[in-house]
Every structure is written in structure tokens, then in C-alpha cells.
Amino acid sequence: MSTVETVRFKLRDSVDPAEFAVLDRKMESDYMAVRDGFVSREVTRSDEGEYLVIVHWASPEQADATMGAFFGAPETQGFLASVDPSTVQSGRYISVPRP
């Protein structure tokens, strides 16, 4: 069953969105995209500066494995340092079978 994860957050006040975009792309290519079960990732931003990231995984187990190692991975540290942790909200959804 396909799994969709969402993460909403804002950047720390000192972070330039253009610089964050570079860190975000690098983290995705160097960490997320090479993980087992990764399908796709979309990054959006509201006019108020809130980001919404949507990640598709082949299975919840593969999503768990990646996210379990995410905070300790060297490839994610620049990304994590840019995010205001007090604004982070995440969710997980399972694809609904359609007839």
C-alpha cells in the first residue's frame, strides 16, 4: 500500500529562501531519492512562508526506515538547521484504493 507523508514548517528567520532551496534540493538528491521505497517528493510554499512537503513512498515500512535515520544523517543537517522546529507539523496517509 502506497504511503504519503506531509510536513509543514517555516524557516528560521535568518534563512534566505533561495539558499534553503539549494539545501533542500541537495538533501533530496543525496538522501531522500536514494532511499528504498522513495517514489516522489513535492515542495510548495505559501505566501506567508509556510512550506508543505509531500513525499510518496512505496510502503509505510520504507517511509519509517528513512525517517528513522533522517535526523542523524549527515546529508540532512543543512536542511534541518534551516527549519524552525517549533513550526513543524507532520502527517501520514495511506492511498485509498479506487475502483
C-alpha positions in Angstrom: 0.0 0.0 0.0 1.4 3.4 -1.0 2.2 5.9 1.8 2.1 9.7 1.6 3.8 11.8 4.2 3.3 15.5 4.7 5.4 18.0 6.6 4.5 21.7 7.2 7.1 24.1 8.5 8.6 27.6 8.3 12.2 28.5 8.0 14.2 30.1 10.8 14.2 33.9 10.5 17.9 34.0 9.5 17.4 31.7 6.5 17.1 33.0 3.0 14.5 31.0 1.0 16.8 30.9 -2.1 19.6 29.4 -0.1 17.2 27.0 1.5 16.0 25.9 -1.9 19.6 24.8 -2.7 19.9 22.9 0.6 16.5 21.3 0.1 17.4 20.0 -3.4 20.7 18.7 -2.2 19.1 16.9 0.7 16.5 15.4 -1.6 19.0 14.1 -4.2 21.7 13.0 -1.7 19.4 11.4 0.9 15.7 11.0 0.1 15.9 10.0 -3.6 18.4 7.2 -2.9 16.4 5.5 -0.2 14.5 2.3 -0.8 10.8 2.9 -1.5 11.1 6.6 -2.4 8.7 7.5 -5.2 8.5 11.3 -5.4 8.7 14.5 -3.4 7.0 17.8 -3.9 7.9 21.1 -2.1 5.4 24.0 -2.0 5.4 27.4 -0.2 2.6 29.7 0.8 2.6 33.5 0.5 3.1 33.5 4.3 6.3 31.5 4.0 5.0 28.1 5.2 6.3 25.1 3.4 4.3 22.0 2.6 6.4 19.0 1.6 4.6 15.9 0.2 6.6 12.6 -0.1 5.3 9.5 -1.7 6.7 6.1 -0.5 6.1 2.6 -1.8 5.3 1.3 1.8 5.0 2.6 5.3 7.9 0.4 6.4 10.2 2.1 3.9 9.0 5.6 5.0 9.7 4.6 8.6 13.2 3.4 7.8 14.1 6.6 6.0 12.5 8.9 8.6 14.1 6.9 11.4 17.5 7.8 10.1 16.7 11.3 8.8 17.7 13.3 11.9 21.1 11.7 12.2 22.1 11.6 8.6 24.9 13.9 7.5 23.0 14.7 4.3 20.1 16.2 6.1 21.9 18.5 8.6 21.8 21.7 6.5 18.1 21.2 5.8 17.4 20.6 9.4 19.4 23.6 10.6 17.2 25.8 8.3 13.8 24.7 9.7 12.2 26.4 12.7 11.4 23.2 14.8 8.6 24.9 16.6 6.6 25.1 13.4 6.9 21.5 12.2 3.7 19.5 11.7 3.7 16.2 10.0 1.1 13.7 8.9 0.9 10.3 7.2 -1.7 9.0 4.8 -2.3 5.7 3.0 -3.5 5.7 -0.6 -7.2 4.9 -0.9 -7.9 2.1 -3.4 -10.1 3.4 -6.2 -12.5 1.2 -8.2 
